[in-house]
Amino acid sequence: MTFELAPELQRDCIALADWPLCKVLLMNDSQYPWFILVPRISGLKEIIDLTDIQQKTFWLESAKLSELLRDVFNPDKLNVAALGNMVPQLHVHHIARFTTDIAWPKPVWGLHSPIAYSDEQLVELKKALSL
């Protein structure tokens, strides 16, 4: 079976990179540094469905992304979560949160209409993250 990104993630995100296991996505909402890791394995819904080696790779990639977000954005808090209520395909959100962000301290979902990244913002972000 060939890996396909869920339609919702295709619609709402910008693909930034392919790491050994995961596709690295950016939620197209410039109000938050909001990234998503998606293991490129068809039909995957839960982290526990990965093999032991894949789980190790996944957690290493999650840590790598978290470190990048901390180093580049210096957030007050990193939110890392796999929810899947709306999109069952396994995807893990990595969101750099600030006490000054528009949704703080509430979750980022559905509170405010997204503001898409400009082309210039995307170039700068990719450069800052070395992606």
C-alpha positions as CSV (number, residue, x, y, z in Angstrom):
1,M,0.0,0.0,0.0
2,T,1.4,3.4,-0.9
3,F,1.5,6.2,1.7
4,E,-0.9,9.0,1.2
5,L,-1.2,12.1,3.4
6,A,-4.8,12.6,4.8
7,P,-6.7,15.1,2.7
8,E,-7.2,17.4,5.7
9,L,-3.4,17.5,6.3
10,Q,-2.9,18.1,2.5
11,R,-5.4,21.0,2.6
12,D,-4.2,22.7,5.9
13,C,-0.4,22.1,5.8
14,I,2.7,22.9,3.8
15,A,5.1,20.0,3.4
16,L,8.6,21.0,4.5
17,A,10.8,17.9,4.5
18,D,10.9,14.1,4.5
19,W,13.0,12.7,7.4
20,P,13.9,9.0,7.5
21,L,10.4,8.0,8.9
22,C,8.2,11.1,9.0
23,K,7.0,13.8,6.7
24,V,7.5,17.2,8.4
25,L,4.5,19.5,7.8
26,L,3.9,23.2,8.8
27,M,0.3,24.1,9.6
28,N,-0.5,27.0,7.3
29,D,-1.3,29.4,10.2
30,S,1.3,32.0,10.8
31,Q,-0.2,32.9,14.2
32,Y,1.7,29.9,15.8
33,P,4.9,27.9,15.0
34,W,2.9,24.7,14.5
35,F,4.5,21.7,12.9
36,I,3.2,18.1,12.4
37,L,5.1,14.9,12.1
38,V,3.4,12.1,10.0
39,P,5.1,8.7,9.8
40,R,5.0,7.7,6.1
41,I,3.4,4.4,6.7
42,S,0.0,3.6,5.1
43,G,-3.0,3.0,7.4
44,L,-1.2,4.0,10.6
45,K,-3.4,5.3,13.4
46,E,-1.4,4.7,16.6
47,I,2.2,5.1,17.7
48,I,2.0,1.6,19.3
49,D,1.4,0.2,15.8
50,L,4.9,1.1,14.7
51,T,7.6,-1.5,15.1
52,D,10.1,-1.1,17.9
53,I,12.7,0.3,15.5
54,Q,10.1,2.7,13.9
55,Q,9.0,3.9,17.4
56,K,12.6,4.7,18.3
57,T,13.0,6.6,15.0
58,F,9.8,8.4,15.6
59,W,10.7,9.6,19.1
60,L,14.1,10.7,17.9
61,E,12.5,12.7,15.1
62,S,10.0,14.2,17.5
63,A,12.9,15.2,19.8
64,K,14.8,16.7,16.9
65,L,11.8,18.8,15.8
66,S,11.1,19.8,19.5
67,E,14.8,20.9,19.8
68,L,14.6,22.9,16.6
69,L,11.4,24.7,17.8
70,R,13.0,25.4,21.2
71,D,16.2,26.7,19.6
72,V,14.6,28.8,16.9
73,F,11.5,30.2,18.7
74,N,12.4,30.0,22.4
75,P,8.7,29.3,23.4
76,D,7.3,29.5,26.8
77,K,6.0,25.9,26.3
78,L,6.2,23.2,23.7
79,N,2.9,21.4,23.1
80,V,3.4,17.9,21.6
81,A,0.3,15.8,21.1
82,A,-1.3,13.1,19.0
83,L,-5.1,13.5,19.0
84,G,-6.6,12.0,15.9
85,N,-10.3,12.7,16.7
86,M,-10.8,14.6,13.4
87,V,-8.0,13.1,11.3
88,P,-7.4,9.4,12.2
89,Q,-4.1,9.1,10.3
90,L,-1.3,9.2,12.9
91,H,0.1,12.7,13.1
92,V,1.8,14.4,16.0
93,H,1.5,18.2,16.5
94,H,4.5,20.1,17.8
95,I,3.4,23.7,18.6
96,A,5.6,26.4,20.1
97,R,3.4,28.3,22.5
98,F,3.9,31.7,24.0
99,T,2.0,33.5,26.8
100,T,1.6,36.3,24.3
101,D,0.0,34.2,21.5
102,I,-3.5,34.9,20.4
103,A,-5.0,31.7,21.9
104,W,-2.9,31.4,25.2
105,P,-3.6,29.6,27.4
106,K,-6.3,27.7,25.4
107,P,-5.7,25.2,22.7
108,V,-4.9,26.6,19.2
109,W,-7.7,24.6,17.5
110,G,-10.7,26.5,16.2
111,L,-10.4,29.7,18.2
112,H,-9.3,32.0,15.4
113,S,-9.3,31.9,11.7
114,P,-5.9,30.9,10.3
115,I,-3.6,33.5,8.7
116,A,-1.6,31.8,5.9
117,Y,2.1,32.2,5.7
118,S,3.4,34.6,3.0
119,D,6.0,33.3,0.5
120,E,8.6,35.5,2.3
121,Q,7.7,34.1,5.7
122,L,8.1,30.6,4.4
123,V,11.5,31.2,3.0
124,E,12.7,32.8,6.3
125,L,11.2,29.9,8.3
126,K,12.8,27.2,6.2
127,K,16.1,29.0,6.4
128,A,15.9,29.4,10.2
129,L,15.0,25.7,10.7
130,S,17.5,24.5,8.1
131,L,14.8,22.6,6.2
